[in-house]
Amino acid sequence: MKLATRLDQIEPFYVMECAKAAAEMARGPLCDPAQGGRRMIYLNIGEPDFGAPPMVQAAAQRCIEAGRTQYTSATGLPELRQALSDWYQQHFGLAITPDRIVITAGASAGLQLVCQALFEAGDEVLMPDPCYPCNRHFVAGTDATPVLLPTGPEQRFQPSSAQIRQAWNEHTRAVLLASPSNPTGTSIEPAELRAIVEAVRERGGLTIVDEIYLGLSYDPRFEASALGLGDDVISVNSFSKYFGMTGWRLGWLVLPPALVAPIEKLAQNFFICPSSIAQHAALACFEPAAMAIYEQRREEFRARRDYIVPALQALGLQVPVPPDGAFYVWMDCSEFCANSWDLAFELMRSAQIALTPGRDFGRQGAERWLRLSFASSMEDLQATVARLAEVLPRYRANPTHTE
């Protein structure tokens, strides 16, 4: 069978490969209490442990019982677009008209639509290293080239406007950012983000910002949306993270007015429409009682962050930039192992802890980084710290050790 050559540019999603390995190990003797094992602690997937609130679940049930499961418009339910417009006004002070909002089958579908509408062979898109791997693969899927810009702790693992200006050439079409970021949980300084948008605008390009962790910020400096920087900024967002609806596969785009009709045409052909049940359920996300729940959960995530970061530092897993958003810790494990991929599998075996190695997220020194998700319970985080305290000393004594 002859496959399309673009597949050569798409790597496996190693986050999920590690998840499969952890799940398989969890079924074996290391995690069998009858054989002296203990349960696997999963801190590898960015999935809030809370799930959708009761009123959202009830709204989905009412939708099914009433038979409201027909196709919607490819751009989504008008009332959901209006609800999002109101949310931007109430929480961010932004006047985003509903006709600029397109509901999508998750943020992944949204980003795929944007890439298909804008990029083709020969184009280049600037992105930070590290970054969420699927984002660069959406670019590669259009036969365009993702160009990774190395970033480090001194710039909060986010690209600078100077890097954007230096890397821009006649083939560059856009910059694709994420704030807060997966895997680092760091946001772009507001002044720097403004400088990036202005630099891209001056060059006739587009700024695309992955904002799926918007709402999960723990520092007032970073609570604003990039949409406040102009109508030409494209925002990709999701109901998965702040709203706790991961498996419902529902997201949205906020687009420049001229891009709405092209995106709608693609959505009609590629997806027909997002899940009607998920859309009707999502309307309940904006009820005052639901919003109160989301804010309580954000404070719980903050408490988990405030516990886990210093605890990891005390164990020797350095966190050079504490996360200001999302629910990830990007930690340097080079004191314990030469390759985080090896260490991740070692910790599955020796401590029954599933973490994500840096391999997925970039090219620049990825082997020294591990990502921990604190989307799991405080009890799991406390158990993780206790287990790491047991096993890490053996690796500090021999940092190249792999057995």
C-alpha atoms as one frame of an Amber mdcrd trajectory, in Angstrom:
protein
   0.000   0.000   0.000   1.401   3.378  -1.001   0.895   6.016   1.665   0.951
   9.771   1.251   4.442  11.181   1.747   3.103  13.755   4.226   2.884  10.895
   6.748   6.669  10.914   6.833   6.445  14.244   8.664   3.939  12.975  11.260
   5.532  11.291  14.258   3.670   9.043  16.676   1.954  10.863  19.528   4.362
   9.652  22.191   2.126  10.911  25.012  -0.397   8.291  23.976   2.268   5.647
  23.380   3.427   6.115  26.975  -0.183   6.001  28.151  -0.653   2.648  26.419
   2.501   1.306  28.056   1.350   2.485  31.483  -2.086   0.935  31.007  -0.520
  -2.374  29.983   1.827  -2.308  32.975  -1.136  -1.526  35.247  -2.669  -4.857
  34.235   0.458  -6.767  35.231   1.975  -8.022  38.485   3.617  -4.700  39.431
   0.151  -3.277  39.983  -1.542  -6.414  41.293  -2.203  -6.105  45.061  -2.350
  -9.893  45.324   1.293  -9.974  44.202   2.431  -7.079  46.364   1.865  -4.456
  43.685   0.256  -1.041  43.921  -1.941   0.946  41.589  -0.508   3.051  38.798
  -0.735   6.801  39.332  -1.451   8.560  36.047   0.064  12.023  35.845   0.773
  11.795  32.136  -2.449  12.966  30.479  -3.821  16.499  30.499  -7.333  15.557
  31.555  -9.058  17.226  34.514 -10.201  14.648  37.026 -13.388  16.590  37.754
 -15.344  15.918  34.546 -18.375  17.889  33.400 -20.460  19.431  36.223 -23.867
  17.921  37.052 -25.857  20.612  35.239 -23.915  19.966  32.022 -24.534  16.229
  32.261 -28.222  16.882  32.969 -28.459  19.164  29.935 -27.081  16.378  27.742
 -29.625  13.926  29.128 -32.480  16.350  28.484 -31.229  16.848  24.943 -31.275
  13.115  24.259 -34.654  12.583  25.908 -36.166  15.389  23.831 -34.706  13.973
  20.620 -32.657  17.111  19.921 -29.894  15.178  18.206 -30.172  16.448  14.641
 -27.403  18.141  12.686 -26.712  21.742  13.569 -25.207  24.400  11.353 -21.571
  23.695  10.511 -20.674  26.781  12.539 -22.606  25.559  15.574 -25.722  26.449
  17.523 -26.435  30.199  17.343 -27.255  30.265  21.052 -23.894  28.662  21.917
 -22.034  31.196  19.785 -23.947  33.923  21.603 -23.123  32.391  24.991 -19.424
  32.461  24.139 -19.716  36.044  22.930 -21.264  36.974  26.284 -18.531  35.047
  28.148 -15.788  37.043  26.421 -17.560  40.274  27.337 -18.221  39.358  30.959
 -14.876  37.734  31.790 -12.391  39.501  29.527 -14.106  42.749  28.583 -13.963
  41.853  24.877 -16.666  42.611  22.318 -16.468  39.442  20.207 -19.519  39.232
  17.954 -21.124  35.781  17.608 -20.600  35.770  13.842 -16.823  35.560  14.408
 -17.201  32.402  16.525 -17.253  28.955  14.908 -18.033  25.894  17.050 -15.801
  22.935  16.196 -15.395  19.232  17.031 -12.733  20.016  19.610  -9.794  22.403
  19.382  -8.020  19.833  17.211 -10.680  20.099  14.525 -10.557  23.868  14.840
  -6.821  24.029  14.282  -7.075  21.572  11.406  -9.649  23.829   9.728  -7.455
  26.898  10.183  -4.393  25.148   8.782  -6.305  23.758   5.800  -7.688  27.207
   5.038  -4.374  29.047   5.253  -1.368  26.834   4.492  -0.009  24.823   1.589
   3.243  23.335   0.305   6.104  25.810   0.511   4.661  27.760   3.431   6.357
  27.991   6.806   4.772  28.490  10.229   6.839  29.614  13.219   6.260  27.780
  16.504   7.999  27.541  19.885  10.151  24.615  20.954   8.828  23.070  23.201
   5.200  23.003  22.082   2.219  20.679  21.870   3.217  18.141  19.180  -0.128
  17.840  17.406  -0.062  21.557  16.602   3.008  21.190  14.425   1.550  18.061
  12.845  -1.577  19.950  11.806   0.734  22.306   9.958   2.690  19.436   8.405
  -0.591  17.820   7.351  -1.110  20.664   4.876   2.374  20.057   3.390   3.560
  23.282   4.996   6.636  23.299   7.249   6.564  23.967  10.999   9.690  25.909
  11.983  10.555  25.432  15.658  12.147  28.337  17.520  14.235  27.191  20.509
  13.116  28.688  23.813  14.406  28.321  27.339  13.608  29.216  30.929  15.071
  32.707  30.545  12.155  33.528  28.215   9.557  31.384  30.004   9.770  28.737
  27.236   7.963  31.176  24.941   9.246  32.764  21.711  10.233  36.427  21.604
   9.320  39.064  19.075  13.027  39.309  18.225  13.070  35.607  17.320   9.970
  36.039  15.176  11.495  38.948  13.278  14.772  37.110  12.765  13.174  33.847
  11.593  10.596  35.438   9.272  11.278  35.051   5.548   9.423  35.155   2.239
   7.917  31.705   2.924   6.584  32.472   6.429   2.809  32.766   6.657   2.042
  32.747  10.361   3.137  32.189  13.930   1.365  29.569  16.050   1.611  30.182
  19.783   0.081  28.710  22.941  -0.555  30.731  26.084  -0.709  29.142  28.619
   1.429  26.469  27.037   1.382  22.719  26.977   3.854  21.314  28.151   5.265
  24.137  30.280   2.194  25.797  31.801   3.780  29.192  31.063   2.167  32.193
  29.406   3.630  34.880  27.174   4.315  38.197  28.888   1.590  40.627  27.709
   4.030  43.202  26.341   5.929  40.498  24.444   2.739  39.031  23.009   1.726
  42.468  21.774   5.163  42.915  20.187   4.843  39.524  18.465   1.410  40.356
  17.056   2.660  43.702  15.793   5.747  42.140  14.183   3.624  39.515  12.424
   1.080  42.116  11.320   3.822  44.310   9.838   4.950  41.374   7.719   1.478
  40.563   6.423   1.191  37.337   8.406  -1.270  35.914  10.909  -0.995  35.222
  14.610  -2.750  32.033  15.758  -2.979  31.477  19.502  -3.912  28.190  21.141
  -5.921  29.400  24.146  -7.399  26.118  25.308  -6.148  26.802  28.860  -7.637
  30.295  28.922  -9.464  30.504  32.214  -6.910  28.305  33.985  -4.544  31.113
  34.939  -3.157  31.642  38.427  -1.542  35.042  37.860  -3.641  38.126  37.035
  -0.991  39.279  34.544  -1.921  36.455  32.196  -5.697  36.349  32.442  -6.303
  38.315  29.218  -7.050  36.785  25.816  -4.870  37.538  22.798  -8.091  38.533
  21.037  -7.749  41.912  22.696  -4.808  42.638  20.371  -6.905  42.948  17.217
  -9.530  41.355  15.000  -6.821  39.703  12.874  -5.723  37.402  15.726  -7.053
  33.840  15.478  -7.900  32.067  18.736  -8.298  28.293  19.057 -10.172  27.187
  22.157 -11.868  24.179  23.727 -14.459  23.066  26.258 -12.040  20.321  27.376
  -9.839  21.980  29.983 -11.423  24.848  31.933 -14.914  23.456  31.290 -13.914
  19.812  31.999 -15.487  18.272  28.847 -12.531  16.348  27.385 -14.339  13.415
  25.769 -17.225  15.534  24.515 -14.980  16.801  21.698 -16.192  20.362  21.508
 -14.219  23.523  20.843 -14.426  26.806  19.032 -12.547  29.320  16.918 -12.634
  33.090  17.007 -11.749  34.290  13.520 -11.125  37.457  11.533 -14.421  38.219
   9.744 -12.985  37.428   6.305 -12.004  33.910   7.398 -15.401  32.786   8.710
 -16.958  31.842   5.351 -13.900  29.839   4.145 -13.760  27.981   7.464 -17.508
  27.291   7.288 -17.108  25.810   3.803 -14.362  23.478   5.016 -16.319  22.533
   8.148 -19.381  21.633   6.060 -17.280  19.199   4.046 -14.925  17.846   6.699
 -17.158  17.531   9.772 -20.784  18.392   8.825 -21.156  19.818  12.340 -19.904
  19.308  15.899 -21.832  16.941  18.162 -25.298  18.393  18.672 -25.590  16.737
  22.096 -22.292  18.229  23.261 -23.359  21.657  22.013 -26.682  21.606  23.844
 -24.911  20.395  26.985 -22.280  23.125  26.715 -24.952  25.806  26.997 -25.204
  24.837  30.664 -21.514  25.704  31.153 -22.455  29.354  31.286 -25.070  29.089
  34.022 -23.966  30.992  37.148 -23.880  27.800  39.230 -21.620  26.116  36.679
 -19.286  29.116  36.484 -18.986  29.042  40.275 -17.949  25.388  40.067 -15.304
  26.170  37.438 -13.806  28.885  39.607 -13.717  26.527  42.595 -11.921  23.984
  40.446  -9.417  26.570  39.287  -8.568  27.247  42.917  -8.125  23.515  43.476
  -5.695  23.369  40.553  -3.852  26.324  42.055  -3.574  24.476  45.393  -2.233
  21.395  43.615   0.342  23.498  41.769   1.407  25.210  44.981   1.945  21.795
  46.579   3.621  19.872  43.782   6.142  22.408  42.457   8.095  22.926  45.709
   7.802  19.219  46.506   9.427  18.306  43.187  12.114  20.948  43.691  12.915
  19.469  47.101  13.446  16.073  45.449  15.922  17.542  42.953  13.563  17.742
  39.973  14.162  21.341  39.011  11.270  23.515  37.771  13.023  26.603  36.384
   9.753  28.372  35.515   6.781  27.528  37.744   3.559  27.220  35.742   1.285
  30.255  35.814  -1.550  28.428  34.046  -2.851  25.100  32.710  -2.003  22.085
  34.903   1.488  21.003  33.870   4.917  21.074  35.463   7.890  21.051  33.066
  10.747  19.648  35.133  14.415  19.020  34.473  15.305  15.402  35.284  18.886
  15.443  33.957  20.294  14.998  37.469  18.758  11.529  37.531  18.925  10.193
  33.997  20.494  11.115  30.665  17.228  10.534  28.822  13.765  11.349  30.136
  12.221   8.661  27.925  14.203   6.014  29.797  13.429   7.582  33.160   9.695
   7.723  32.422   9.604   3.978  31.828  11.840   3.352  34.843   9.390   5.243
  37.041   6.488   3.227  35.667   8.280   0.051  36.726   9.889   1.119  39.999
   7.313   3.569  41.373   4.150   2.889  39.347   4.014   6.540  38.287   3.156
   7.513  34.707   4.755  10.753  33.511   5.361  12.111  30.016   8.913  12.409
  28.620   9.931  15.505  26.708  10.407  13.623  23.443   7.000  14.669  22.125
   7.364  18.358  22.623  10.431  19.532  20.765  13.969  19.067  19.525  16.022
  21.378  21.739  17.212  19.355  24.726  13.927  17.445  24.972  15.677  14.469
  26.560  16.242  16.348  29.835  12.584  17.211  30.493   9.592  15.424  31.999
   6.028  16.732  32.049   3.816  16.093  35.070   0.096  16.801  34.935  -1.448
  17.969  38.214  -4.934  17.476  36.807  -5.174  14.465  39.136  -6.186  14.544
  42.790  -4.134  15.966  45.638  -4.010  12.452  47.110  -2.365  11.185  43.929
   0.148  14.033  43.982   1.051  13.337  47.605   1.464   9.623  46.893   3.629
  10.491  43.887   5.976  12.602  45.992   6.305   9.798  48.563   7.087   7.233
  45.887   9.597   9.500  44.130  11.349  10.080  47.445  11.815   6.308  47.671
  13.246   5.668  44.207  14.969   8.825  42.954  18.097   8.541  45.151  19.214
   5.448  43.267  19.201   7.417  40.010  21.022  10.435  41.437  23.896   8.149
  42.313  24.092   6.971  38.683  22.403   9.452  36.307  23.003   7.287  33.247
  21.451   4.293  34.986  18.781   2.357  33.054  17.890  -1.220  33.960
